[in-house]
Amino acid sequence: NLGNYKNNITIYKKTVHWYLMEYISGEFSMHDDEFDSVEWIEISIAKNKITHKNEKDVLGKVLAIFKK
């Protein structure tokens, strides 16, 4: 028996900044350890890989920029 357990939840507010970039050069294996992997992919593939609604919204805004 583990006894009573109380889960204290802390909610953090954060701001995420998005940048629209174009690959010029560099080695992907030299990425920051914060990321599991880094890759450049076609937008059509990105649409299928994105799982979070807010990220889908950002991609929609990017597509609108390219359609102008």
N, C-alpha and C positions, 0 to 999 in steps of 0.2 A: 504494500500500500504506500503510495507516494504522498498521501495526505492531501490537504487542500492546496489548490494552485490558483493564484490570481494573476491574470495576464494584464500587465500595465501597458497600455498602448500609447505611444507618443506619436503625435501627428506633426509632421514637418511641412512647412510651406517652402516651395522652391521655385525658382525661375529657370526655365530652359531656353537657351538661345539657339536658334537654328541659323545655319549659314548655307547659302547656295554656292557651291564650288565647282570648279572644273579641274580635273586631274591634269597636271602638267608633267610631273616626274616624281620619282622617289620610290622607295622600297616599302612595300606593305608590311613586311615582317618586322619593321622597325617601329611598329605602333606602340602606343601607350599601354601599360599593363592593365589599365582600367577596362580595356576592351578584350573580349574573348577572340574576336576576329575582325578584320577590316577588309572590305571589298568594294569595288566599284561595279555597279550592275545597271542594266537597262531599267528605265522607269517602269516598263511593263512587267518586269520581274519583281521589282520593288513592291508594286501594288499587291502582288500575291504573297509576299513575305511579311508585310506589315501586319501586326496583330493588334496594336493599340489604336483606339479611335482617334486620339489627338494626333498621332503620327499620320494617319490617313488624311486627316484634315489638312495638315501641313503639306503633304504631297499634292493634295488637290489644289492648294494655293500655288504651288510650284508649277503645276501643269497650266494653270490659268495665266501665269507669267509668260510661259513659252508660247501660248496661243495668241498673245497680243501681237 
